[in-house]
Amino acid sequence: MPLDWTTGALAEGLRCYRKEEFFLAHEHWEEIWLKCEEPDKTFLQALIQTTAAFHHLQQKNHAGATSLLRAALRRLDPFPSAYGGIEVEPLRQTIRIWLDTLNRQESSPKTPFPKIR
């Protein structure tokens, strides 16, 4: 079953993510993740880790955000530049920028949250 980002929990999670409601996005996507098979399961896990990372960042937990972004990037790296209707390469690039920013321990990063398109 292909990932359908236009309806249901995936669409609702994407809407929440775009509104920077990261915890809610995580919850919607996890509902689908639990039922997925590989490779979609790993792909969704990476997106869930990304949302969880930015939820941690909103809570000022930079260590938790950094750890989750590293894990998400490890899971995203094997995927092609686009997968499951999502542009993966721009997402990976923005995650790398965030990791660099967090590693420099900047207090107010100017990098916007990654867009999931």
C-alpha positions as CSV (number, residue, x, y, z in Angstrom):
1,M,0.0,0.0,0.0
2,P,1.6,3.3,-1.1
3,L,1.9,6.1,1.4
4,D,-1.0,8.5,0.9
5,W,-0.4,12.0,2.2
6,T,-3.7,13.4,1.0
7,T,-6.1,11.7,3.5
8,G,-6.2,10.1,6.9
9,A,-3.6,10.1,9.6
10,L,-0.7,10.9,7.2
11,A,-2.4,14.0,5.9
12,E,-3.4,15.1,9.4
13,G,0.1,14.6,10.6
14,L,1.5,16.6,7.7
15,R,-1.0,19.4,8.5
16,C,0.1,19.4,12.1
17,Y,3.8,19.4,11.2
18,R,3.4,22.4,8.9
19,K,1.7,24.2,11.8
20,E,4.7,23.3,14.0
21,E,2.5,21.1,16.1
22,F,5.2,18.4,16.2
23,F,3.9,16.3,19.0
24,L,0.5,15.9,17.3
25,A,2.2,15.1,14.0
26,H,4.2,12.4,15.7
27,E,1.1,10.9,17.1
28,H,-0.8,10.8,13.8
29,W,2.2,9.2,12.0
30,E,2.9,6.7,14.7
31,E,-0.6,5.3,14.2
32,I,0.3,4.5,10.5
33,W,3.9,3.4,11.4
34,L,2.7,0.7,13.7
35,K,0.9,-1.0,10.7
36,C,3.6,-0.4,8.1
37,E,6.0,-2.9,6.5
38,E,9.5,-2.1,5.3
39,P,10.8,0.1,3.8
40,D,7.9,2.4,4.6
41,K,8.2,1.6,8.3
42,T,11.8,2.8,8.4
43,F,11.0,5.9,6.4
44,L,8.1,6.9,8.6
45,Q,10.2,6.2,11.7
46,A,12.7,8.8,10.4
47,L,9.9,11.3,9.9
48,I,8.5,10.6,13.4
49,Q,12.0,11.0,14.9
50,T,12.3,14.4,13.0
51,T,9.0,15.6,14.5
52,A,9.9,14.3,17.9
53,A,13.3,16.2,17.6
54,F,11.6,19.5,16.9
55,H,9.1,18.9,19.7
56,H,12.2,18.5,22.0
57,L,13.7,21.6,20.6
58,Q,10.5,23.5,21.4
59,Q,10.9,22.3,24.9
60,K,14.5,23.5,24.9
61,N,15.9,20.0,25.1
62,H,18.8,20.4,22.6
63,A,20.5,17.1,23.5
64,G,17.3,15.2,22.9
65,A,16.7,17.0,19.6
66,T,20.3,16.4,18.4
67,S,20.1,12.7,19.2
68,L,16.8,12.2,17.4
69,L,17.9,14.2,14.4
70,R,21.0,12.0,14.1
71,A,18.9,8.9,14.2
72,A,16.4,10.3,11.7
73,L,19.3,11.2,9.3
74,R,20.7,7.7,9.6
75,R,17.4,6.2,8.6
76,L,16.8,8.7,5.8
77,D,20.3,8.4,4.2
78,P,19.7,5.1,2.3
79,F,16.5,6.5,0.7
80,P,16.5,8.1,-2.8
81,S,16.1,11.8,-3.2
82,A,12.3,11.3,-3.3
83,Y,10.4,8.5,-1.6
84,G,6.8,7.8,-0.8
85,G,5.7,11.2,-2.2
86,I,8.1,13.1,0.0
87,E,11.2,15.1,-1.2
88,V,13.8,13.5,0.9
89,E,17.0,15.3,-0.2
90,P,15.9,18.8,0.9
91,L,14.8,17.3,4.2
92,R,18.2,15.6,4.8
93,Q,20.0,18.9,3.9
94,T,18.0,20.9,6.4
95,I,18.5,18.2,9.1
96,R,22.2,18.5,8.5
97,I,22.1,22.2,8.9
98,W,20.1,21.9,12.1
99,L,22.7,19.3,13.5
100,D,25.5,21.7,12.7
101,T,23.6,24.6,14.4
102,L,22.9,22.5,17.5
103,N,26.5,21.2,17.6
104,R,27.7,24.8,17.7
105,Q,25.2,25.3,20.6
106,E,23.6,28.4,19.0
107,S,20.9,29.6,21.3
108,S,18.5,30.9,18.6
109,P,19.1,29.1,15.3
110,K,17.9,31.1,12.3
111,T,17.3,28.0,10.2
112,P,13.6,27.3,9.7
113,F,12.2,23.9,10.6
114,P,12.6,21.5,7.7
115,K,9.7,21.5,5.3
116,I,8.2,18.1,4.4
117,R,7.0,18.4,0.8
